């Protein structure tokens, strides 16, 4: 861990750190100064060659995980299976500032059109409130125009070229316009547009960031780093610096997570309780609307301590001598359990225990170090993507198993966002509490985890 401390200092004060005699010294003083000047020159050349200011960036689109939600004030719930997000083939980049030494690009970008397409199914709260003019499932298209974003993309050089490894742009929401397969939408149109935009926005923003990253790397693949760094010795030192820096950044995030896992396992027994479910609904089957209900109690979520980092940690230094870290996380095993459930549908009843896995889930963590105070802060801890949900009920016969499983999945899906929101808040609060009591020296020396001097 001591090497991480010297690396952190090197990110903010490269020349001073290299001269301080630390155990982690990527460059000698003259090499650091030379590289700093060289990187500025290369950054200017890259920006000029790529012509990123006011350019068009090619993007492809992607998928959005399934969504379950309610329409406010209508008594109707909605299920949208995995949908698609698409953009025009070229997207407008309005500003790009390149700082190679700080490993970042400052970017402003506008998507002329963001289009989400898929199929939607509805369940009524009760037969009395049924929407007789809605079919069980039909296609829709939701469009938002002139969606702009700004923020940072994080970069590094590899043996083959210049690469963007993560984008963290914040996009402003725009009013959506609904289109649906040539037929008029019912009176719930405004409620659907509002609710679907809110629920899918997190995944849409994540997809836009991934597309910007892929588009930037598509432009940058044509660059050969050798023509910018012709000195083999300097290039070799930079390669070692990238490797050592990435390892140190990964170690820094891993040690924070290790402390979180330990405390959650010891203090909270690896889980937390969740509210009971009590839902009534109606579904159309063969042109007939049937009433039903689903009740589940004694619920828990287990596996909170199985969180771990996925891929390398991105990092960059801002203008205030702060080093920022950006990591992707997931859970090895995150299970939802209800001790007892009872489902009624089409005059049939099923009961038992309910188990399902809340995966895959991708989270984003963003801590940063302030070198003026020596403190570490948590900027963001949020769930970015949630995988598809499937609750399977067995032992009731093939047809009834299928029907009750579909109903159970729908109802648990409505509760899932509240469960994950609670999970996110627990992690966010604990990490902030952990970091508030320590300095960067405490973290990197092991004192914060009980294994330091």
ZAKESE-72249 format. One record per residue (C-alpha): residue in one letter; x, z, y; residue number from 1. Coordinates in Angstrom, 1 decimal, always signed. Example, Ala and Ser with C-alpha at 12.3 -4.5 7.8 and 13.67 -1.06 7.14 Angstrom:
REM residues 2
REC resn   east     up  north resi
REC    A  +12.3   +7.8   -4.5    1
REC    S  +13.7   +7.1   -1.1    2
END
This chain:
REM residues 453
REC resn   east     up  north resi
REC    X   +0.0   +0.0   +0.0    1
REC    X   +2.9   +0.6   +2.4    2
REC    X   +3.6   -3.2   +2.4    3
REC    X   +0.0   -3.7   +3.7    4
REC    X   +0.7   -1.5   +6.7    5
REC    X   +3.7   -3.6   +7.7    6
REC    X   +1.8   -6.8   +7.1    7
REC    X   -1.0   -5.5   +9.4    8
REC    X   +1.5   -4.8  +12.1    9
REC    X   +3.0   -8.3  +11.6   10
REC    X   -0.4   -9.8  +12.3   11
REC    X   -0.7   -8.2  +15.7   12
REC    X   +3.0   -7.9  +16.6   13
REC    X   +5.0  -10.4  +14.6   14
REC    X   +8.3  -10.1  +16.4   15
REC    X   +8.2   -6.3  +16.8   16
REC    X   +7.2   -5.7  +13.2   17
REC    X   +9.9   -8.0  +11.8   18
REC    X  +12.5   -6.0  +13.7   19
REC    X  +11.2   -2.6  +12.7   20
REC    X  +12.8   -2.5   +9.3   21
REC    X   +9.5   -2.4   +7.3   22
REC    X   +9.3   -3.2   +3.7   23
REC    X   +7.2   -6.2   +4.3   24
REC    X   +8.9   -8.7   +6.7   25
REC    X   +7.7  -12.3   +6.4   26
REC    X  +10.1  -13.5   +9.1   27
REC    X  +13.3  -12.5  +10.9   28
REC    X  +12.7  -12.1  +14.6   29
REC    X  +14.0  -15.5  +15.6   30
REC    X  +12.0  -17.2  +12.8   31
REC    X   +8.8  -15.5  +13.9   32
REC    X   +9.3  -16.5  +17.5   33
REC    X  +10.2  -20.1  +16.4   34
REC    X   +7.1  -20.3  +14.1   35
REC    X   +4.8  -18.9  +16.9   36
REC    X   +5.9  -21.7  +19.3   37
REC    X   +5.9  -24.3  +16.5   38
REC    X   +2.3  -23.4  +15.5   39
REC    X   +1.1  -23.8  +19.1   40
REC    X   +2.6  -27.3  +19.2   41
REC    X   +1.2  -28.2  +15.8   42
REC    X   -2.2  -26.9  +16.8   43
REC    X   -2.3  -29.2  +19.9   44
REC    X   -1.2  -32.1  +17.8   45
REC    X   -3.8  -31.4  +15.1   46
REC    X   -6.6  -31.1  +17.7   47
REC    X   -5.5  -34.4  +19.3   48
REC    X   -5.2  -36.3  +16.0   49
REC    X   -8.5  -35.0  +14.5   50
REC    X  -10.3  -35.4  +17.9   51
REC    X  -12.6  -32.5  +16.9   52
REC    X  -13.9  -32.0  +20.5   53
REC    X  -17.1  -33.8  +20.9   54
REC    X  -16.8  -35.5  +17.5   55
REC    X  -19.2  -36.0  +14.6   56
REC    X  -18.7  -33.9  +11.5   57
REC    X  -20.0  -35.2   +8.2   58
REC    X  -22.2  -32.7   +6.2   59
REC    X  -24.1  -32.9   +3.0   60
REC    X  -26.7  -30.2   +2.7   61
REC    X  -27.3  -27.8   -0.2   62
REC    X  -29.8  -25.5   -2.0   63
REC    X  -31.6  -22.4   -0.9   64
REC    X  -32.5  -19.7   -3.5   65
REC    X  -36.1  -19.0   -4.3   66
REC    X  -38.2  -16.8   -2.0   67
REC    X  -41.1  -14.5   -2.3   68
REC    X  -42.9  -13.2   +0.8   69
REC    X  -46.3  -12.4   +2.3   70
REC    X  -48.1  -14.2   +5.1   71
REC    X  -48.7  -11.5   +7.8   72
REC    X  -52.3  -10.7   +8.3   73
REC    X  -53.7  -13.1   +5.6   74
REC    X  -53.5  -11.1   +2.4   75
REC    X  -51.7  -14.0   +0.8   76
REC    X  -48.3  -14.0   -0.9   77
REC    X  -46.0  -17.0   -1.3   78
REC    X  -43.5  -18.2   -3.8   79
REC    X  -41.0  -21.0   -3.0   80
REC    X  -38.8  -22.0   -5.9   81
REC    X  -35.3  -23.2   -5.2   82
REC    X  -35.5  -25.6   -2.2   83
REC    X  -33.1  -28.0   -0.5   84
REC    X  -31.6  -27.9   +3.0   85
REC    X  -30.5  -31.2   +4.6   86
REC    X  -29.0  -32.4   +7.8   87
REC    X  -28.2  -35.8   +9.4   88
REC    X  -25.1  -37.3   +7.9   89
REC    X  -23.2  -36.5  +11.1   90
REC    X  -23.3  -33.3  +13.1   91
REC    X  -22.2  -32.8  +16.7   92
REC    X  -19.1  -30.6  +17.4   93
REC    X  -19.2  -29.6  +21.1   94
REC    X  -16.0  -27.5  +21.3   95
REC    X  -13.0  -26.6  +19.1   96
REC    X  -10.1  -24.4  +20.1   97
REC    X   -7.3  -24.3  +17.6   98
REC    X   -4.9  -21.3  +17.2   99
REC    X   -2.8  -21.7  +14.0  100
REC    X   -0.7  -18.6  +14.5  101
REC    X   -3.9  -16.5  +14.6  102
REC    X   -5.3  -18.5  +11.6  103
REC    X   -8.5  -19.4  +13.4  104
REC    X  -10.6  -22.2  +15.0  105
REC    X  -13.1  -21.3  +17.7  106
REC    X  -16.0  -23.7  +17.1  107
REC    X  -19.3  -24.7  +18.7  108
REC    X  -21.6  -27.0  +16.8  109
REC    X  -25.1  -28.4  +16.9  110
REC    X  -27.2  -29.7  +14.0  111
REC    X  -29.7  -32.2  +15.5  112
REC    X  -32.1  -31.6  +12.7  113
REC    X  -32.2  -28.9   +9.9  114
REC    X  -34.8  -29.8   +7.2  115
REC    X  -35.9  -27.6   +4.4  116
REC    X  -37.9  -29.2   +1.6  117
REC    X  -39.4  -27.8   -1.6  118
REC    X  -42.6  -26.8   -3.3  119
REC    X  -44.8  -23.8   -2.4  120
REC    X  -47.3  -21.8   -4.5  121
REC    X  -49.8  -19.2   -3.2  122
REC    X  -51.4  -16.1   -4.7  123
REC    X  -54.4  -14.5   -3.0  124
REC    X  -54.8  -10.8   -2.4  125
REC    X  -58.2  -10.9   -4.0  126
REC    X  -60.8  -13.4   -5.1  127
REC    X  -62.9  -12.7   -2.0  128
REC    X  -60.0  -13.9   +0.1  129
REC    X  -59.0  -16.9   -2.0  130
REC    X  -57.9  -20.1   -0.3  131
REC    X  -60.0  -22.7   -2.1  132
REC    X  -58.5  -25.6   -0.3  133
REC    X  -55.0  -24.9   -1.6  134
REC    X  -53.6  -26.2   -4.8  135
REC    X  -51.4  -23.9   -6.9  136
REC    X  -48.2  -25.7   -5.9  137
REC    X  -47.5  -28.6   -3.6  138
REC    X  -44.5  -30.0   -1.6  139
REC    X  -43.7  -29.1   +2.0  140
REC    X  -41.0  -29.9   +4.6  141
REC    X  -40.0  -27.5   +7.4  142
REC    X  -37.9  -29.0  +10.3  143
REC    X  -36.0  -27.3  +13.0  144
REC    X  -34.3  -29.3  +15.8  145
REC    X  -31.1  -28.8  +17.8  146
REC    X  -29.9  -25.7  +15.9  147
REC    X  -26.7  -24.6  +17.6  148
REC    X  -24.0  -22.2  +16.3  149
REC    X  -20.7  -20.7  +17.6  150
REC    X  -18.0  -18.6  +16.1  151
REC    X  -14.8  -18.7  +14.1  152
REC    X  -13.4  -20.7  +11.2  153
REC    X  -10.4  -19.2   +9.4  154
REC    X   -7.5  -21.4   +8.4  155
REC    X   -4.2  -21.6   +6.6  156
REC    X   -1.6  -24.1   +5.6  157
REC    X   -1.1  -25.0   +1.9  158
REC    X   +1.5  -27.1   +0.2  159
REC    X   -0.7  -30.2   +0.7  160
REC    X   -2.1  -29.6   +4.1  161
REC    X   -4.1  -27.7   +6.6  162
REC    X   -7.2  -25.9   +5.2  163
REC    X  -10.3  -24.1   +6.5  164
REC    X  -11.0  -21.2   +4.1  165
REC    X  -14.1  -19.6   +5.7  166
REC    X  -16.5  -20.3   +8.6  167
REC    X  -18.4  -17.5  +10.3  168
REC    X  -20.7  -19.2  +12.8  169
REC    X  -23.8  -17.5  +14.2  170
REC    X  -26.8  -19.9  +14.5  171
REC    X  -29.7  -19.4  +16.9  172
REC    X  -33.1  -19.8  +15.3  173
REC    X  -35.4  -22.6  +16.5  174
REC    X  -39.2  -23.1  +16.2  175
REC    X  -40.0  -24.8  +12.9  176
REC    X  -42.4  -27.8  +12.5  177
REC    X  -44.3  -28.0   +9.2  178
REC    X  -44.9  -31.3   +7.3  179
REC    X  -46.7  -31.5   +3.9  180
REC    X  -47.3  -34.5   +1.7  181
REC    X  -49.8  -36.3   +3.9  182
REC    X  -52.5  -33.5   +4.0  183
REC    X  -53.4  -31.0   +6.6  184
REC    X  -52.1  -27.5   +6.2  185
REC    X  -54.7  -24.7   +6.3  186
REC    X  -55.3  -22.1   +9.0  187
REC    X  -52.3  -20.1   +7.7  188
REC    X  -49.9  -22.8   +8.9  189
REC    X  -48.4  -20.7  +11.8  190
REC    X  -48.0  -17.6   +9.5  191
REC    X  -46.3  -19.7   +6.8  192
REC    X  -43.9  -21.4   +9.3  193
REC    X  -43.0  -18.0  +10.8  194
REC    X  -42.6  -16.1   +7.5  195
REC    X  -40.8  -18.9   +5.6  196
REC    X  -38.3  -19.4   +8.5  197
REC    X  -37.6  -15.7   +8.6  198
REC    X  -37.1  -15.4   +4.8  199
REC    X  -35.0  -18.6   +4.4  200
REC    X  -32.9  -18.2   +7.5  201
REC    X  -30.2  -16.1   +5.9  202
REC    X  -29.6  -18.7   +3.2  203
REC    X  -30.0  -21.6   +5.6  204
REC    X  -27.3  -20.1   +7.9  205
REC    X  -25.0  -19.6   +4.9  206
REC    X  -25.5  -23.2   +3.8  207
REC    X  -24.7  -24.5   +7.3  208
REC    X  -21.5  -22.5   +7.3  209
REC    X  -20.5  -23.9   +3.9  210
REC    X  -21.2  -27.4   +5.1  211
REC    X  -19.2  -27.0   +8.3  212
REC    X  -16.3  -25.8   +6.2  213
REC    X  -16.5  -28.7   +3.8  214
REC    X  -16.8  -31.2   +6.7  215
REC    X  -13.8  -29.8   +8.5  216
REC    X  -11.7  -29.9   +5.3  217
REC    X  -12.8  -33.4   +4.7  218
REC    X  -11.3  -34.3   +8.0  219
REC    X   -8.2  -32.3   +7.5  220
REC    X   -7.3  -33.6   +4.0  221
REC    X   -5.8  -36.7   +5.6  222
REC    X   -3.2  -34.6   +7.4  223
REC    X   +0.2  -34.2   +5.8  224
REC    X   +1.8  -30.9   +6.8  225
REC    X   +5.3  -32.1   +6.1  226
REC    X   +5.3  -34.4   +9.2  227
REC    X   +4.6  -31.4  +11.4  228
REC    X   +7.0  -28.9   +9.8  229
REC    X  +10.0  -31.0   +8.9  230
REC    X  +12.4  -28.0   +8.4  231
REC    X  +12.2  -27.2   +4.7  232
REC    X  +13.5  -23.6   +5.2  233
REC    X  +10.8  -22.8   +7.8  234
REC    X   +8.1  -24.4   +5.6  235
REC    X   +9.3  -22.4   +2.6  236
REC    X   +9.1  -19.2   +4.6  237
REC    X   +5.7  -20.0   +5.8  238
REC    X   +4.5  -20.6   +2.2  239
REC    X   +5.8  -17.2   +1.2  240
REC    X   +4.1  -15.7   +4.2  241
REC    X   +0.7  -17.2   +3.3  242
REC    X   +1.0  -15.9   -0.3  243
REC    X   +2.1  -12.4   +0.7  244
REC    X   -0.4  -12.2   +3.6  245
REC    X   -3.3  -13.2   +1.3  246
REC    X   -2.3  -10.7   -1.3  247
REC    X   -2.1   -7.9   +1.3  248
REC    X   -5.5   -8.8   +2.8  249
REC    X   -7.0   -8.8   -0.7  250
REC    X   -5.4   -5.4   -1.5  251
REC    X   -6.7   -4.0   +1.8  252
REC    X  -10.3   -5.0   +1.0  253
REC    X  -10.0   -4.0   -2.6  254
REC    X   -8.8   -0.5   -1.7  255
REC    X  -11.8   +0.1   +0.6  256
REC    X  -14.1   -1.1   -2.2  257
REC    X  -12.4   +1.2   -4.7  258
REC    X  -13.2   +4.2   -2.5  259
REC    X  -16.8   +3.1   -2.1  260
REC    X  -17.2   +2.6   -5.9  261
REC    X  -15.8   +6.0   -6.7  262
REC    X  -18.0   +7.9   -4.3  263
REC    X  -21.2   +6.0   -5.2  264
REC    X  -20.5   +6.7   -8.9  265
REC    X  -19.8  +10.4   -8.3  266
REC    X  -22.4  +11.3   -5.6  267
REC    X  -25.2   +8.9   -6.3  268
REC    X  -24.8   +8.4  -10.1  269
REC    X  -24.4   +4.7   -9.6  270
REC    X  -28.0   +4.1   -8.4  271
REC    X  -31.0   +5.0   -6.3  272
REC    X  -34.7   +5.3   -6.8  273
REC    X  -37.1   +2.6   -5.5  274
REC    X  -40.8   +2.7   -4.5  275
REC    X  -43.6   +2.2   -6.9  276
REC    X  -45.4   -1.1   -7.0  277
REC    X  -49.2   -1.4   -6.8  278
REC    X  -50.4   -5.0   -6.2  279
REC    X  -53.7   -6.8   -6.7  280
REC    X  -53.9  -10.6   -6.5  281
REC    X  -55.7  -13.8   -7.5  282
REC    X  -54.3  -16.9   -9.1  283
REC    X  -55.9  -20.3   -9.9  284
REC    X  -55.7  -21.4  -13.5  285
REC    X  -57.5  -24.6  -14.5  286
REC    X  -59.5  -24.7  -11.2  287
REC    X  -60.7  -21.1  -11.6  288
REC    X  -59.4  -18.2   -9.6  289
REC    X  -58.7  -15.1  -11.6  290
REC    X  -58.2  -11.5  -10.3  291
REC    X  -55.4   -9.3  -11.5  292
REC    X  -53.3   -6.3  -10.8  293
REC    X  -49.8   -5.0  -11.4  294
REC    X  -48.6   -1.4  -11.2  295
REC    X  -45.1   -0.1  -11.9  296
REC    X  -43.6   +3.4  -11.3  297
REC    X  -40.5   +5.5  -11.7  298
REC    X  -38.2   +2.6  -10.6  299
REC    X  -34.4   +2.7  -10.2  300
REC    X  -31.6   +0.3   -9.4  301
REC    X  -28.4   +0.8  -11.3  302
REC    X  -24.9   -0.7  -11.0  303
REC    X  -24.1   +0.0   -7.4  304
REC    X  -20.5   +0.8   -8.2  305
REC    X  -19.9   -2.6   -9.9  306
REC    X  -19.2   -4.3   -6.6  307
REC    X  -16.0   -6.4   -6.4  308
REC    X  -14.3   -9.0   -4.3  309
REC    X  -14.8  -12.7   -5.2  310
REC    X  -12.0  -15.1   -4.1  311
REC    X   -9.4  -14.5   -1.4  312
REC    X  -10.0  -12.6   +1.8  313
REC    X   -9.8  -14.6   +5.0  314
REC    X   -8.2  -13.0   +8.0  315
REC    X   -7.4  -13.8  +11.6  316
REC    X   -6.1  -12.1  +14.8  317
REC    X   -8.2  -12.3  +18.0  318
REC    X   -7.1  -12.1  +21.6  319
REC    X   -7.4   -8.3  +21.7  320
REC    X   -4.8   -7.6  +19.0  321
REC    X   -7.4   -7.0  +16.4  322
REC    X   -7.1   -8.3  +12.9  323
REC    X  -10.4   -9.3  +11.2  324
REC    X  -11.0   -9.6   +7.5  325
REC    X  -13.7  -11.6   +5.9  326
REC    X  -14.4  -11.2   +2.2  327
REC    X  -17.1  -12.3   -0.3  328
REC    X  -18.4   -9.7   -2.7  329
REC    X  -20.7   -9.6   -5.7  330
REC    X  -21.9   -7.1   -8.4  331
REC    X  -20.8   -7.2  -12.0  332
REC    X  -24.1   -5.6  -13.1  333
REC    X  -27.0   -4.7  -10.8  334
REC    X  -30.1   -3.8  -12.8  335
REC    X  -33.7   -3.0  -11.8  336
REC    X  -35.7   -0.7  -14.1  337
REC    X  -39.3   +0.6  -14.1  338
REC    X  -40.1   +3.3  -16.6  339
REC    X  -43.7   +2.1  -16.9  340
REC    X  -45.7   -0.9  -15.8  341
REC    X  -49.3   -2.1  -16.4  342
REC    X  -50.4   -5.7  -15.8  343
REC    X  -54.0   -6.9  -15.9  344
REC    X  -54.9  -10.6  -15.7  345
REC    X  -57.8  -12.8  -17.1  346
REC    X  -59.3   -9.7  -18.7  347
REC    X  -56.1   -9.1  -20.6  348
REC    X  -53.9   -6.0  -20.2  349
REC    X  -50.2   -5.5  -20.9  350
REC    X  -48.0   -2.4  -20.4  351
REC    X  -44.5   -1.1  -21.2  352
REC    X  -41.1   -0.7  -19.5  353
REC    X  -39.7   -3.4  -17.2  354
REC    X  -36.1   -4.4  -16.8  355
REC    X  -34.4   -7.3  -15.0  356
REC    X  -31.1   -8.1  -13.4  357
REC    X  -30.8   -8.7   -9.7  358
REC    X  -28.1  -11.4   -9.9  359
REC    X  -26.3  -13.3   -8.8  360
REC    X  -26.0  -11.8   -5.3  361
REC    X  -23.4  -12.7   -2.8  362
REC    X  -22.4  -10.3   +0.0  363
REC    X  -20.2  -10.7   +3.0  364
REC    X  -18.0   -7.9   +4.4  365
REC    X  -16.2   -8.0   +7.7  366
REC    X  -13.9   -5.1   +8.7  367
REC    X  -11.4   -5.2  +11.5  368
REC    X   -8.4   -3.2  +12.7  369
REC    X   -7.8   -2.2  +16.3  370
REC    X   -4.1   -1.7  +16.8  371
REC    X   -4.4   +0.1  +20.1  372
REC    X   -6.2   +3.0  +18.4  373
REC    X   -5.2   +2.5  +14.8  374
REC    X   -8.8   +2.6  +13.8  375
REC    X  -10.7   +0.4  +11.3  376
REC    X  -14.2   -0.6  +11.9  377
REC    X  -17.0   -2.4   +9.9  378
REC    X  -18.4   -5.3  +11.9  379
REC    X  -20.8   -6.7   +9.2  380
REC    X  -21.9   -5.9   +5.6  381
REC    X  -24.7   -8.2   +4.7  382
REC    X  -26.3  -10.0   +1.7  383
REC    X  -25.9  -13.8   +2.2  384
REC    X  -27.4  -15.3   -1.0  385
REC    X  -29.7  -14.0   -3.7  386
REC    X  -30.1  -15.8   -7.0  387
REC    X  -33.3  -16.6   -8.8  388
REC    X  -35.4  -13.9  -10.3  389
REC    X  -36.9  -13.9  -13.8  390
REC    X  -38.8  -11.0  -15.4  391
REC    X  -39.4  -11.5  -19.1  392
REC    X  -42.1   -9.6  -21.0  393
REC    X  -42.2   -9.9  -24.8  394
REC    X  -44.4   -8.7  -27.7  395
REC    X  -47.7  -10.0  -26.4  396
REC    X  -47.8  -13.4  -28.0  397
REC    X  -46.5  -16.7  -26.5  398
REC    X  -49.2  -17.5  -24.0  399
REC    X  -49.7  -13.9  -22.8  400
REC    X  -45.9  -13.3  -22.6  401
REC    X  -45.6  -16.3  -20.3  402
REC    X  -48.5  -15.4  -18.1  403
REC    X  -47.5  -11.7  -17.7  404
REC    X  -43.9  -12.7  -17.2  405
REC    X  -44.8  -15.1  -14.4  406
REC    X  -47.0  -12.4  -12.7  407
REC    X  -44.4   -9.7  -13.1  408
REC    X  -41.7  -12.0  -11.6  409
REC    X  -43.9  -12.8   -8.7  410
REC    X  -44.8   -9.1   -7.9  411
REC    X  -41.2   -7.9   -8.4  412
REC    X  -40.0  -10.8   -6.2  413
REC    X  -42.2   -9.5   -3.4  414
REC    X  -40.5   -6.0   -3.7  415
REC    X  -37.0   -7.4   -4.1  416
REC    X  -36.2   -8.0   -0.4  417
REC    X  -37.1   -4.4   +0.4  418
REC    X  -34.9   -3.2   -2.5  419
REC    X  -31.9   -5.3   -1.4  420
REC    X  -32.4   -4.3   +2.2  421
REC    X  -32.1   -0.7   +1.1  422
REC    X  -29.0   -1.5   -0.9  423
REC    X  -27.4   -3.2   +2.0  424
REC    X  -28.1   -0.3   +4.4  425
REC    X  -26.7   +2.2   +1.9  426
REC    X  -23.4   +0.3   +1.6  427
REC    X  -23.2   -0.4   +5.3  428
REC    X  -23.7   +3.3   +6.2  429
REC    X  -21.3   +4.6   +3.7  430
REC    X  -18.4   +2.2   +4.5  431
REC    X  -18.9   +2.9   +8.2  432
REC    X  -18.8   +6.6   +7.5  433
REC    X  -15.7   +6.3   +5.3  434
REC    X  -13.7   +4.2   +7.9  435
REC    X  -14.7   +6.4  +10.8  436
REC    X  -12.6   +9.3   +9.5  437
REC    X   -9.4   +7.5   +8.9  438
REC    X   -6.8   +5.3  +10.7  439
REC    X   -5.1   +2.2   +9.4  440
REC    X   -2.1   +4.4   +8.4  441
REC    X   -4.4   +6.6   +6.3  442
REC    X   -5.9   +3.6   +4.5  443
REC    X   -2.7   +1.8   +3.8  444
REC    X   -0.8   +5.0   +2.7  445
REC    X   -3.5   +6.0   +0.3  446
REC    X   -4.4   +9.2   +2.1  447
REC    X   -8.0   +8.0   +2.6  448
REC    X   -8.4   +7.7   -1.2  449
REC    X   -6.8  +11.0   -2.2  450
REC    X   -3.6   +9.5   -3.7  451
REC    X   -1.3   +9.6   -0.6  452
REC    X   +1.3  +12.3   +0.4  453
END
